[in-house]
Amino acid sequence: MHHDAVNYETGRATDVDPSNVETRDDLARFLSAVLADFRSTGEAEWENGTLDRFLDGLSAFADARLLEAPEPDQEQASWRLFAEILRAATGYE
């Protein structure tokens, strides 16, 4: 059965930048900003704006490996990596 190609618009990830997260306090500020984004327009605009979809994206992204990042950087836990994984979970398909 043939289906015509349809362009589906996907939601966005949060626009909060995780690149400056270095400490636990930074992560707390990052999460507060992510929550503020969710409460403003994120619930409607994020790809994964429900807990179910967010956790599914979180699980999928945590299991994924980024092609452009060296393998040791992907296995070394850090506050920034945690923030990057949380950010990705808001928009990962």
C-alpha positions in Angstrom: 0.0 0.0 0.0 1.4 3.3 -1.0 1.2 6.4 1.1 1.9 9.9 -0.1 4.7 11.6 1.7 3.4 13.9 4.3 5.5 16.5 6.1 4.8 16.4 9.8 5.9 19.3 11.9 7.7 18.2 14.9 8.0 20.0 18.2 11.0 21.7 19.6 13.4 21.0 22.4 13.7 23.5 25.2 15.9 26.4 24.2 17.7 26.6 27.5 21.4 26.2 26.9 23.2 23.5 28.9 26.7 24.4 27.8 27.5 26.5 31.0 26.4 23.8 33.5 29.4 22.9 35.5 28.1 22.4 39.1 25.1 21.0 40.9 23.9 24.5 41.5 24.2 25.3 37.8 22.1 22.2 37.1 19.5 23.4 39.5 19.4 26.8 37.7 19.2 25.1 34.4 16.3 22.9 35.5 14.4 26.0 36.9 14.9 27.7 33.5 13.7 24.5 31.7 10.6 24.4 33.9 9.9 28.1 33.2 10.1 27.3 29.4 7.7 24.4 29.8 5.2 26.5 31.8 5.4 29.4 29.2 5.1 27.6 25.8 7.0 24.3 26.1 4.0 22.2 27.1 2.4 23.0 23.7 5.6 23.4 21.7 8.1 20.7 22.9 8.2 17.5 21.0 8.0 15.6 24.4 5.7 17.8 26.5 4.2 15.0 28.6 5.9 13.0 31.2 5.4 9.8 29.2 7.0 11.3 26.1 9.8 13.0 28.1 10.8 9.8 29.8 10.7 7.9 26.5 12.9 10.6 24.9 15.2 10.5 28.0 15.6 6.8 27.8 16.2 6.8 24.0 18.7 9.6 24.2 20.6 8.2 27.2 21.0 5.0 25.1 22.1 6.9 22.0 25.7 7.9 21.1 26.5 11.2 19.5 28.6 10.7 16.3 30.4 14.0 16.7 31.5 13.5 20.3 34.5 11.3 21.3 33.5 8.1 23.1 35.3 9.0 26.4 33.3 12.3 26.6 30.1 10.3 26.3 30.9 8.0 29.2 32.3 10.5 31.7 29.5 11.6 33.9 29.2 15.3 34.5 26.6 17.9 35.4 26.8 19.3 31.9 26.3 15.9 30.3 23.3 15.3 32.6 21.9 18.7 31.5 22.5 17.9 27.9 20.6 14.6 28.2 17.7 16.3 30.0 17.5 19.0 27.3 17.6 16.5 24.5 14.8 14.5 26.2 12.5 17.5 25.7 12.8 17.2 21.9 14.3 13.8 21.0 12.2 11.6 18.6 
